[in-house]
Amino acid sequence: MNINKYDDIAEYYDLTMKSGYYNYSKEAQSLHSILRSWKKLLEIGVGTGLLVEKLLELDPSYEIIGIDFTPAMLERGKVRLGNRAKIVEGNVLSMDLQESFDGIYSHGGPAGVCRVGNDYHLYSFLPNFENTVQMLNNIASHLVDGGLFILNIQAEEIDADGEQEIGNGIVYAQQKHLSFLDNQEMYFWETDYSFQKEGEIVASDRHKFLMMYGQLLEDTMKAAGFKFKEVTADDLYMIYQKVM
């Protein structure tokens, strides 16, 4: 098993995410409109708690647990959220929280969706098909019947190669590499990340993602107990529902 971690770049994560990479207020409002009366939530890959913070500003009655397995991220999340949400260390493969949730969502976490043209491709931080299946099964086991599994959609331009200034004199850069597999609706996406200050690299990392689409994606989600529900009108989230 190999899961992408953010230990080496955690110091610069908030700067990157808040520099325009995401509009957390807009993302939270869209998620809030999906959830409505669903209050007991789990965020997988909670990171530093940026989205949880915005959700709780919209509705303090949400009961949210955030799980992540990068300690450097969790430390920042605990400071940001205090006692307003529960933050725990763990991963989606082995988590056993002994409770069920109305909704489980991932926003840049271990699973998500990339829009590629007019199509949608699932990405997994677990660059192994069997581990990805195990992850989806474990997510389903933590949902109530009829509960929602909500995946953030990233547009192609978000993941485009390039550089941007993110503040404090830091320049963030990323470059992606695609590896296609013969006759399969599956491929690998590797991304190099770097942070530079005054021309010197101060932190860098490489992450590898498994990508799925088409019939393989449909069959994999169905086998895990999910049915496709909808893509939100603002194209920010793809929603699946646990089959009752």
FIMIVEX-53857 format. One record per residue (C-alpha): residue in one letter; chain; x, y, z. Coordinates in pm, whole numbers. Example, Ala and Ser with C-alpha at 12.3 -4.5 7.8 and 13.67 -1.06 7.14 Angstrom:
! residues 2
{A, A, {1230, -450, 780}}
{S, A, {1367, -106, 714}}
***
This chain:
! residues 244
{M, A, {0, 0, 0}}
{N, A, {122, 349, -86}}
{I, A, {-75, 658, 13}}
{N, A, {28, 1009, -78}}
{K, A, {128, 1210, 228}}
{Y, A, {184, 1582, 273}}
{D, A, {438, 1590, 556}}
{D, A, {705, 1758, 344}}
{I, A, {481, 2039, 220}}
{A, A, {237, 2085, 510}}
{E, A, {404, 2413, 607}}
{Y, A, {297, 2564, 274}}
{Y, A, {-39, 2390, 230}}
{D, A, {-259, 2666, 371}}
{L, A, {-79, 2931, 170}}
{T, A, {-143, 2736, -150}}
{M, A, {-505, 2648, -81}}
{K, A, {-600, 3001, 28}}
{S, A, {-420, 3176, -259}}
{G, A, {-703, 3110, -504}}
{Y, A, {-657, 2736, -561}}
{Y, A, {-1001, 2687, -404}}
{N, A, {-1281, 2925, -308}}
{Y, A, {-1365, 2767, 25}}
{S, A, {-1666, 2989, 94}}
{K, A, {-1822, 2890, -239}}
{E, A, {-1730, 2523, -194}}
{A, A, {-1881, 2518, 155}}
{Q, A, {-2202, 2688, 40}}
{S, A, {-2246, 2430, -237}}
{L, A, {-2183, 2143, 5}}
{H, A, {-2421, 2297, 257}}
{S, A, {-2697, 2308, -7}}
{I, A, {-2645, 1936, -75}}
{L, A, {-2652, 1831, 288}}
{R, A, {-2960, 2025, 403}}
{S, A, {-3078, 1830, 709}}
{W, A, {-2794, 1576, 702}}
{K, A, {-2590, 1675, 1007}}
{K, A, {-2358, 1392, 1104}}
{L, A, {-2062, 1414, 869}}
{L, A, {-1719, 1268, 807}}
{E, A, {-1456, 1447, 601}}
{I, A, {-1190, 1209, 472}}
{G, A, {-859, 1384, 413}}
{V, A, {-953, 1680, 631}}
{G, A, {-609, 1838, 597}}
{T, A, {-587, 2161, 797}}
{G, A, {-965, 2193, 835}}
{L, A, {-1024, 2479, 591}}
{L, A, {-1353, 2346, 453}}
{V, A, {-1483, 2231, 793}}
{E, A, {-1427, 2583, 923}}
{K, A, {-1642, 2734, 647}}
{L, A, {-1916, 2471, 687}}
{L, A, {-1944, 2542, 1059}}
{E, A, {-1971, 2913, 988}}
{L, A, {-2279, 2834, 777}}
{D, A, {-2430, 2592, 1030}}
{P, A, {-2269, 2537, 1373}}
{S, A, {-2503, 2240, 1433}}
{Y, A, {-2305, 2014, 1200}}
{E, A, {-2143, 1724, 1386}}
{I, A, {-1821, 1673, 1194}}
{I, A, {-1535, 1430, 1233}}
{G, A, {-1232, 1490, 1015}}
{I, A, {-981, 1216, 949}}
{D, A, {-634, 1247, 800}}
{F, A, {-311, 1053, 836}}
{T, A, {-64, 1340, 797}}
{P, A, {23, 1457, 1152}}
{A, A, {161, 1793, 1036}}
{M, A, {-176, 1871, 875}}
{L, A, {-376, 1756, 1176}}
{E, A, {-181, 1981, 1411}}
{R, A, {-287, 2284, 1207}}
{G, A, {-644, 2157, 1180}}
{K, A, {-679, 2115, 1555}}
{V, A, {-559, 2471, 1615}}
{R, A, {-799, 2608, 1350}}
{L, A, {-1110, 2419, 1467}}
{G, A, {-1058, 2386, 1841}}
{N, A, {-1348, 2195, 1995}}
{R, A, {-1592, 2274, 1712}}
{A, A, {-1509, 1948, 1532}}
{K, A, {-1332, 1625, 1615}}
{I, A, {-1005, 1564, 1431}}
{V, A, {-855, 1216, 1434}}
{E, A, {-548, 1054, 1284}}
{G, A, {-617, 755, 1061}}
{N, A, {-659, 647, 701}}
{V, A, {-949, 539, 485}}
{L, A, {-825, 182, 446}}
{S, A, {-812, 88, 814}}
{M, A, {-1045, 338, 982}}
{D, A, {-1306, 178, 1205}}
{L, A, {-1484, 465, 1376}}
{Q, A, {-1760, 246, 1524}}
{E, A, {-2032, 481, 1401}}
{S, A, {-2221, 565, 1085}}
{F, A, {-2258, 900, 913}}
{D, A, {-2529, 1074, 714}}
{G, A, {-2269, 1200, 469}}
{I, A, {-1904, 1141, 391}}
{Y, A, {-1726, 1392, 174}}
{S, A, {-1382, 1431, 24}}
{H, A, {-1244, 1766, -87}}
{G, A, {-898, 1719, -230}}
{G, A, {-877, 1415, -3}}
{P, A, {-807, 1048, -80}}
{A, A, {-1073, 1037, -352}}
{G, A, {-1219, 1295, -584}}
{V, A, {-1321, 1369, -939}}
{C, A, {-1143, 1548, -1223}}
{R, A, {-1340, 1692, -1511}}
{V, A, {-1169, 1596, -1835}}
{G, A, {-1348, 1763, -2123}}
{N, A, {-1712, 1659, -2082}}
{D, A, {-1624, 1346, -1886}}
{Y, A, {-1555, 1283, -1518}}
{H, A, {-1266, 1069, -1394}}
{L, A, {-1237, 942, -1038}}
{Y, A, {-896, 988, -877}}
{S, A, {-763, 788, -585}}
{F, A, {-465, 875, -366}}
{L, A, {-411, 499, -351}}
{P, A, {-231, 420, -678}}
{N, A, {-344, 59, -665}}
{F, A, {-681, -69, -785}}
{E, A, {-733, -325, -507}}
{N, A, {-657, -66, -237}}
{T, A, {-895, 179, -402}}
{V, A, {-1173, -81, -396}}
{Q, A, {-1097, -146, -29}}
{M, A, {-1117, 227, 41}}
{L, A, {-1457, 259, -128}}
{N, A, {-1590, -44, 60}}
{N, A, {-1474, 101, 391}}
{I, A, {-1633, 437, 314}}
{A, A, {-1962, 263, 236}}
{S, A, {-1945, 70, 564}}
{H, A, {-1936, 403, 753}}
{L, A, {-2250, 543, 585}}
{V, A, {-2609, 496, 692}}
{D, A, {-2833, 334, 432}}
{G, A, {-2921, 604, 183}}
{G, A, {-2632, 819, 305}}
{L, A, {-2438, 1043, 68}}
{F, A, {-2081, 1008, -58}}
{I, A, {-1981, 1347, -196}}
{L, A, {-1671, 1403, -410}}
{N, A, {-1529, 1740, -503}}
{I, A, {-1485, 1801, -876}}
{Q, A, {-1161, 1960, -990}}
{A, A, {-1153, 2124, -1331}}
{E, A, {-864, 2058, -1567}}
{E, A, {-734, 2412, -1530}}
{I, A, {-685, 2365, -1154}}
{D, A, {-445, 2080, -1219}}
{A, A, {-269, 2245, -1512}}
{D, A, {108, 2278, -1508}}
{G, A, {244, 2616, -1408}}
{E, A, {360, 2848, -1133}}
{Q, A, {192, 3102, -907}}
{E, A, {289, 3328, -620}}
{I, A, {110, 3225, -302}}
{G, A, {237, 3487, -55}}
{N, A, {528, 3535, 182}}
{G, A, {763, 3532, -117}}
{I, A, {676, 3170, -199}}
{V, A, {623, 3049, -557}}
{Y, A, {425, 2726, -600}}
{A, A, {479, 2511, -910}}
{Q, A, {334, 2181, -1030}}
{Q, A, {391, 1954, -1325}}
{K, A, {189, 1645, -1413}}
{H, A, {283, 1323, -1593}}
{L, A, {29, 1074, -1733}}
{S, A, {88, 700, -1784}}
{F, A, {-181, 516, -1978}}
{L, A, {-258, 144, -1957}}
{D, A, {-350, -63, -2262}}
{N, A, {-720, -146, -2308}}
{Q, A, {-824, -31, -1961}}
{E, A, {-1035, 262, -1843}}
{M, A, {-766, 338, -1592}}
{Y, A, {-438, 533, -1591}}
{F, A, {-187, 693, -1355}}
{W, A, {-141, 1062, -1289}}
{E, A, {180, 1176, -1119}}
{T, A, {229, 1534, -1008}}
{D, A, {550, 1704, -896}}
{Y, A, {500, 1986, -646}}
{S, A, {761, 2242, -546}}
{F, A, {781, 2558, -337}}
{Q, A, {1051, 2812, -411}}
{K, A, {1170, 3120, -227}}
{E, A, {1421, 3356, -386}}
{G, A, {1488, 3097, -653}}
{E, A, {1566, 2817, -407}}
{I, A, {1343, 2510, -360}}
{V, A, {1236, 2500, 5}}
{A, A, {1001, 2200, -22}}
{S, A, {899, 1948, -287}}
{D, A, {702, 1628, -325}}
{R, A, {564, 1388, -587}}
{H, A, {223, 1221, -567}}
{K, A, {84, 940, -777}}
{F, A, {-290, 896, -835}}
{L, A, {-494, 615, -987}}
{M, A, {-753, 746, -1234}}
{M, A, {-1069, 557, -1340}}
{Y, A, {-1347, 643, -1581}}
{G, A, {-1620, 497, -1802}}
{Q, A, {-1770, 155, -1740}}
{L, A, {-1491, 57, -1501}}
{L, A, {-1577, 348, -1274}}
{E, A, {-1948, 271, -1290}}
{D, A, {-1894, -98, -1209}}
{T, A, {-1648, -24, -928}}
{M, A, {-1882, 218, -752}}
{K, A, {-2176, -19, -791}}
{A, A, {-1976, -307, -643}}
{A, A, {-1895, -91, -340}}
{G, A, {-2266, -25, -284}}
{F, A, {-2303, 319, -442}}
{K, A, {-2537, 450, -708}}
{F, A, {-2476, 773, -895}}
{K, A, {-2713, 1048, -787}}
{E, A, {-2611, 1371, -959}}
{V, A, {-2351, 1632, -1040}}
{T, A, {-2436, 1966, -880}}
{A, A, {-2545, 2248, -1111}}
{D, A, {-2233, 2447, -1020}}
{D, A, {-2015, 2149, -1121}}
{L, A, {-1842, 2145, -783}}
{Y, A, {-1951, 1806, -651}}
{M, A, {-2042, 1459, -772}}
{I, A, {-2286, 1282, -543}}
{Y, A, {-2329, 909, -487}}
{Q, A, {-2579, 745, -255}}
{K, A, {-2539, 427, -56}}
{V, A, {-2788, 172, -183}}
{M, A, {-3041, 74, 82}}
***
